[in-house]
Structures are given as C-alpha cells and as structure tokens.
C-alpha cells in the first residue's frame, strides 16, 4: 500500500513538514510505502475551468499537477498538509487541489482514503481543515479522522515539535488511515466497490 503526502507549505522544513513526517514514521513502521512531495514553493496557477482536461486526460497547464496526478491515482491514501493563511489553506495548495481534482474528474477515486492536515499559529485551523475535506467528500473518498481535528500549532520553524497533542493527533491519524486502507482493501475483495449510478448533472438556468 502507498500513501502520497503533499506539503503545501512554502517552507520545505517548516511545521507542516514536522506534522507530515510524524505520520510518515507510523506509515513506515507499519510497512506502508510513502512519498512526500513539496509543492508549496512552486508556481502553480489556478484552474480556469477550460475543460480541456476532459479531452486530453490531463491539465492543459504543464506543471507539477500533471506530474502528481498519476501518483495520486495509484496511491491508496492522500494526505495534504498546509499552513493557515487568513483562516484558509495557503493559495498555492488550493490552486494545486482545484486543478488536481478537476483534471482527474473522470478518474475513479472511490474509497481512496484522504486526510487534510493544517498548521496554524493560533486560529483558523478548523476552517482550513474543512476546506480540505470538501475535496475528498465530493469525490467518493473515505475521510480519515483522528482524536481531534487534524492540526498542530506552531509559527516559527520547528515549533510544532513542542505541540505534544498535535503530534499525537498526527500519529493517531496515520494509524486510522492504515486501518481504513486495509479494511477497504478487504471490503473490495469480498464485496467490491459501492454500485455507481450514472451522474445526473442538474443545472438551473433561467
């Protein structure tokens, strides 16, 4: 099994990295393959809803989104971590997620396990956590929880190492993801994935 972890922070060795690496320790101890990719320091433009990805099978803008999309589809789990900016995840990671999920719209993500991780100085963590969950929940993914919201506190690099509860929350989250991924794999073998209906898009136009 494999988990793909996305670091959306512009600081490769900041507090988001501390939280994600706390999860990686658990994943690797349990034999789960991991890949951590830093995207927060890259130039990633937002989605323009051109819908060319429906024809091409990938985003029209050639950057890290297209490099990561196949890794996402191969992974059993996805963890997205980011700092809180003005009560929301930072703009780069949101641009990345908009394009990643839009350009893979026609690729089945049913029961992949998703988890958002947020880092804040003081406030905005639960609102940012909610933003991440929307991407997973709109794509038939299973969302992993922990003993508390998936957050840790820290402003200056390394301060999150002092948040004992936050780090424990990350370890618990990783263990819960492992349980979910293994349970879903067993369920797929025995029962298959949930039945799918054809999408019924409903647009209200005057």
MARLUMTOR-28197 format. One record per residue: residue in three letters; y, x, z negated of N, C-alpha, C in turn. Coordinates in steps of 0.2 Angstrom, whole numbers, padded with zeros to 4 digits, always signed. Layout:
BEGIN
ALAYXZYXZYXZ...
end
This chain:
BEGIN
UNK-0006+0004+0000+0000+0000+0000+0006+0004+0000UNK+0012+0002+0003+0018+0006+0003+0024+0001+0001UNK+0028+0005-0002+0035+0001-0004+0040+0006-0001UNK+0045+0002+0003+0051+0005+0005+0057+0004+0001UNK+0060+0009-0001+0066+0009-0006+0072+0011-0002UNK+0077+0007-0002+0083+0008+0001+0089+0010-0004UNK+0092+0015-0004+0098+0017-0008+0104+0016-0004UNK+0107+0010-0006+0113+0008-0003+0120+0011-0006UNK+0119+0016-0011+0125+0019-0014+0127+0025-0009UNK+0134+0026-0009+0137+0031-0005+0135+0038-0008UNK+0133+0038-0015+0131+0044-0018+0124+0045-0019UNK+0121+0050-0015+0114+0050-0015+0111+0052-0022UNK+0114+0055-0026+0112+0057-0033+0115+0053-0038UNK+0117+0047-0037+0121+0043-0042+0116+0039-0046UNK+0119+0034-0049+0115+0030-0054+0110+0025-0050UNK+0112+0023-0044+0107+0019-0040+0100+0023-0039UNK+0101+0030-0038+0096+0034-0037+0091+0035-0043UNK+0095+0035-0049+0091+0035-0055+0087+0029-0056UNK+0089+0023-0055+0086+0017-0056+0080+0017-0051UNK+0081+0019-0045+0075+0018-0040+0070+0024-0041UNK+0072+0029-0043+0067+0035-0045+0063+0033-0051UNK+0066+0029-0056+0062+0026-0061+0056+0022-0059UNK+0058+0018-0054+0052+0014-0051+0047+0018-0047UNK+0050+0023-0044+0045+0027-0040+0040+0031-0044UNK+0042+0033-0050+0037+0036-0055+0031+0031-0056UNK+0033+0025-0057+0027+0020-0058+0023+0019-0052UNK+0026+0018-0046+0023+0017-0040+0018+0022-0039UNK+0020+0028-0039+0016+0034-0038+0010+0035-0043UNK+0012+0033-0049+0007+0034-0054+0001+0029-0053UNK+0003+0023-0049-0002+0018-0048-0005+0019-0041UNK-0004+0024-0037-0006+0026-0031-0003+0022-0025UNK+0003+0020-0026+0007+0016-0021+0011+0021-0017UNK+0011+0021-0011+0015+0026-0007+0022+0023-0007UNK+0027+0028-0007+0034+0026-0007+0038+0030-0002UNK+0043+0027+0001+0048+0030+0005+0055+0028+0003UNK+0059+0033+0001+0066+0031-0002+0071+0034+0004UNK+0075+0029+0006+0080+0031+0012+0087+0030+0009UNK+0091+0034+0010+0098+0034+0008+0102+0031+0014UNK+0105+0026+0014+0109+0023+0019+0117+0022+0017UNK+0118+0023+0011+0125+0021+0008+0130+0026+0011UNK+0128+0032+0013+0133+0037+0016+0133+0037+0023UNK+0131+0032+0027+0131+0032+0034+0136+0026+0036UNK+0138+0027+0043+0142+0022+0046+0138+0017+0049UNK+0138+0011+0046+0134+0005+0048+0139-0001+0049UNK+0139-0003+0055+0144-0008+0057+0140-0015+0055UNK+0144-0020+0054+0141-0026+0053+0139-0030+0059UNK+0135-0035+0058+0132-0039+0063+0137-0043+0066UNK+0137-0044+0073+0142-0048+0077+0138-0054+0080UNK+0132-0055+0078+0129-0061+0080+0128-0062+0088UNK+0128-0057+0091+0127-0057+0098+0120-0059+0101UNK+0115-0059+0096+0109-0062+0098+0105-0058+0103UNK+0107-0052+0105+0104-0048+0109+0097-0045+0106UNK+0097-0045+0100+0090-0043+0097+0085-0048+0098UNK+0086-0054+0100+0081-0059+0102+0078-0057+0108UNK+0082-0054+0113+0079-0052+0119+0076-0045+0119UNK+0080-0040+0115+0077-0033+0115+0072-0032+0110UNK+0072-0036+0105+0067-0034+0099+0070-0029+0094UNK+0076-0027+0095+0079-0023+0090+0087-0024+0091UNK+0091-0022+0086+0098-0022+0086+0101-0019+0092UNK+0106-0021+0095+0109-0018+0101+0113-0012+0098UNK+0115-0011+0092+0118-0005+0090+0113+0000+0087UNK+0113+0006+0090+0108+0011+0089+0110+0015+0084UNK+0107+0013+0078+0108+0017+0072+0103+0017+0067UNK+0104+0018+0061+0098+0018+0056+0095+0012+0055UNK+0098+0006+0056+0095+0000+0056+0089-0001+0060UNK+0089+0001+0066+0083+0001+0071+0078+0006+0069UNK+0080+0012+0065+0075+0017+0063+0071+0014+0057UNK+0074+0010+0053+0071+0007+0047+0067+0001+0048UNK+0069-0003+0053+0066-0009+0054+0058-0009+0055UNK+0056-0004+0059+0048-0004+0059+0045-0002+0052UNK+0049+0002+0048+0046+0004+0042+0046-0002+0037UNK+0051-0006+0038+0051-0012+0034+0045-0017+0036UNK+0044-0018+0042+0039-0022+0044+0032-0020+0042UNK+0031-0013+0041+0025-0010+0040+0024-0010+0032UNK+0029-0010+0028+0029-0010+0021+0026-0016+0018UNK+0023-0016+0012+0021-0022+0008+0026-0024+0003UNK+0031-0019+0002+0036-0021-0003+0043-0018-0001UNK+0048-0021-0002+0055-0018-0001+0059-0019-0007UNK+0062-0013-0009+0067-0013-0014+0074-0010-0012UNK+0079-0014-0013+0086-0012-0011+0090-0011-0017UNK+0093-0005-0018+0097-0004-0023+0104-0002-0021UNK+0109-0004-0025+0116-0003-0023+0121-0004-0029UNK+0126-0001-0029+0131-0002-0034+0135-0008-0033UNK+0139-0010-0038+0143-0016-0038+0150-0014-0036UNK+0153-0017-0031+0160-0017-0029+0163-0023-0029UNK+0168-0025-0034+0171-0031-0034+0166-0037-0035UNK+0161-0036-0039+0157-0042-0040+0152-0043-0035UNK+0151-0038-0030+0146-0039-0025+0143-0032-0023UNK+0137-0032-0020+0135-0026-0017+0140-0022-0013UNK+0140-0016-0012+0145-0012-0008+0144-0014-0001UNK+0149-0014+0003+0149-0016+0010+0144-0013+0015UNK+0143-0007+0014+0138-0004+0018+0131-0007+0018UNK+0129-0008+0012+0122-0011+0011+0122-0018+0014UNK+0127-0022+0013+0127-0028+0015+0127-0029+0023UNK+0131-0024+0026+0131-0024+0034+0123-0022+0036UNK+0120-0017+0032+0114-0015+0034+0109-0021+0033UNK+0109-0025+0028+0104-0030+0027+0105-0036+0032UNK+0112-0037+0033+0113-0043+0038+0110-0041+0045UNK+0111-0035+0047+0108-0033+0054+0100-0032+0053UNK+0098-0029+0048+0090-0028+0047+0087-0035+0047UNK+0089-0040+0044+0086-0046+0043+0087-0050+0050UNK+0093-0050+0052+0094-0054+0058+0090-0051+0064UNK+0090-0045+0065+0087-0042+0071+0079-0042+0070UNK+0077-0044+0064+0069-0045+0064+0068-0052+0062UNK+0072-0056+0064+0072-0063+0063+0065-0066+0066UNK+0063-0064+0071+0056-0066+0074+0050-0063+0072UNK+0051-0058+0067+0045-0054+0065+0043-0057+0058UNK+0037-0059+0057+0035-0062+0051+0035-0058+0044UNK+0039-0060+0039+0039-0056+0033+0036-0060+0027UNK+0032-0065+0029+0029-0070+0024+0025-0066+0019UNK+0027-0067+0013+0024-0064+0007+0025-0056+0006UNK+0029-0053+0010+0031-0046+0008+0035-0047+0001UNK+0034-0042-0003+0037-0043-0010+0044-0039-0009UNK+0049-0043-0011+0056-0040-0011+0059-0040-0018UNK+0063-0035-0019+0067-0034-0026+0074-0031-0025UNK+0079-0033-0028+0085-0030-0027+0087-0027-0034UNK+0090-0021-0034+0092-0018-0040+0099-0016-0039UNK+0103-0017-0045+0110-0016-0045+0112-0012-0051UNK+0118-0008-0049+0120-0004-0054+0128-0006-0055UNK+0130-0006-0061+0137-0008-0062+0140-0004-0068UNK+0146-0004-0068+0150-0001-0074+0150-0006-0080UNK+0151-0012-0078+0152-0017-0084+0150-0024-0082UNK+0153-0027-0076+0151-0034-0074+0150-0034-0067UNK+0148-0040-0065+0146-0041-0058+0139-0040-0056UNK+0135-0038-0060+0128-0036-0058+0124-0043-0057UNK+0124-0048-0060+0120-0054-0059+0122-0057-0052UNK+0129-0057-0051+0131-0060-0044+0128-0056-0039UNK+0128-0049-0039+0126-0045-0034+0118-0045-0033UNK+0115-0046-0039+0108-0047-0039+0106-0053-0035UNK+0110-0059-0036+0109-0065-0032+0110-0064-0025UNK+0115-0060-0023+0116-0059-0016+0110-0056-0012UNK+0107-0051-0016+0101-0048-0013+0095-0053-0012UNK+0094-0057-0017+0088-0062-0017+0089-0067-0012UNK+0095-0068-0009+0095-0073-0004+0092-0070+0003UNK+0092-0064+0004+0089-0061+0010+0082-0062+0010UNK+0079-0061+0004+0072-0062+0003+0069-0069+0003UNK+0073-0073+0000+0071-0080-0001+0071-0084+0006UNK+0076-0082+0010+0077-0085+0016+0072-0083+0021UNK+0067-0078+0020+0063-0075+0024+0055-0076+0022UNK+0054-0081+0018+0047-0082+0016+0044-0076+0012UNK+0049-0072+0009+0046-0066+0005+0045-0069-0003UNK+0041-0065-0006+0040-0066-0013+0045-0061-0017UNK+0048-0064-0022+0053-0060-0025+0051-0058-0032UNK+0051-0052-0034+0048-0049-0040+0054-0049-0045UNK+0052-0051-0051+0057-0051-0057+0055-0046-0062UNK+0058-0046-0067+0057-0041-0072+0058-0044-0079UNK+0059-0040-0084+0060-0043-0091+0067-0045-0092UNK+0072-0043-0087+0079-0045-0087+0081-0045-0080UNK+0087-0046-0079+0090-0045-0072+0089-0038-0070UNK+0087-0037-0063+0086-0030-0061+0092-0026-0061UNK+0095-0024-0067+0101-0020-0067+0101-0014-0072UNK+0105-0010-0071+0106-0004-0076+0114-0003-0076UNK+0116+0000-0081+0123+0001-0082+0124+0009-0081UNK+0130+0010-0079+0132+0017-0078+0138+0018-0073UNK+0143+0022-0074+0148+0023-0069+0148+0030-0067UNK+0149+0035-0071+0148+0042-0068+0141+0044-0067UNK+0140+0048-0062+0133+0050-0060+0129+0052-0066UNK+0123+0049-0067+0118+0051-0072+0119+0047-0078UNK+0124+0043-0079+0125+0039-0085+0119+0033-0086UNK+0116+0031-0080+0111+0026-0081+0105+0029-0085UNK+0104+0035-0085+0099+0038-0089+0099+0037-0096UNK+0105+0035-0098+0106+0033-0105+0105+0025-0107UNK+0104+0022-0102+0103+0014-0102+0095+0013-0103UNK+0093+0014-0109+0085+0014-0110+0083+0007-0108UNK+0086+0001-0109+0084-0005-0107+0084-0006-0100UNK+0089-0003-0097+0089-0004-0089+0083+0000-0086UNK+0082+0006-0089+0076+0010-0086+0070+0006-0087UNK+0069+0003-0093+0063+0000-0094+0062-0006-0090UNK+0068-0009-0088+0068-0015-0084+0065-0013-0077UNK+0067-0007-0075+0065-0004-0068+0058-0003-0068UNK+0055+0000-0074+0048+0001-0074+0044-0005-0074UNK+0046-0010-0078+0043-0017-0078+0043-0020-0071UNK+0049-0019-0067+0049-0022-0061+0044-0019-0056UNK+0044-0012-0056+0039-0009-0052+0032-0011-0054UNK+0030-0012-0060+0023-0014-0062+0022-0022-0059UNK+0027-0026-0060+0027-0033-0057+0026-0033-0050UNK+0030-0028-0046+0029-0028-0039+0022-0026-0037UNK+0019-0021-0040+0012-0019-0039+0007-0025-0040UNK+0008-0028-0045+0004-0034-0047+0004-0039-0041UNK+0010-0041-0039+0011-0046-0034+0009-0044-0027UNK+0010-0037-0025+0007-0035-0019+0000-0035-0019UNK-0004-0033-0024-0011-0033-0024-0014-0040-0024UNK-0010-0045-0028-0013-0051-0029-0012-0055-0022UNK-0006-0054-0018-0005-0057-0012-0010-0054-0007UNK-0012-0047-0007-0017-0045-0003-0023-0048-0004UNK-0025-0049-0010-0032-0053-0011-0031-0060-0009UNK-0026-0063-0010-0025-0070-0008-0025-0071+0000UNK-0022-0066+0003-0023-0066+0011-0030-0065+0013UNK-0034-0061+0010-0041-0060+0012-0045-0067+0011UNK-0043-0070+0005-0048-0076+0003-0045-0082+0006UNK-0038-0083+0006-0036-0090+0009-0031-0089+0015UNK-0029-0083+0017-0024-0082+0022-0017-0084+0020UNK-0012-0083+0024-0005-0085+0023-0004-0092+0023UNK+0001-0094+0020+0003-0102+0020+0004-0104+0027UNK+0002-0110+0028+0002-0113+0035+0010-0113+0037UNK+0011-0112+0043+0018-0112+0046+0019-0118+0050UNK+0025-0121+0050+0027-0126+0054+0032-0123+0059UNK+0032-0125+0065+0037-0123+0070+0044-0124+0067UNK+0049-0120+0068+0055-0120+0065+0059-0126+0068UNK+0062-0130+0064+0066-0136+0066+0074-0134+0065UNK+0077-0131+0069+0084-0130+0068+0088-0136+0069UNK+0092-0137+0064+0097-0143+0064+0104-0141+0063UNK+0108-0142+0068+0115-0141+0069+0119-0147+0069UNK+0124-0148+0065+0128-0154+0065+0134-0152+0069UNK+0135-0155+0075+0140-0154+0079+0144-0161+0081UNK+0150-0161+0081+0154-0167+0082+0155-0168+0090
end
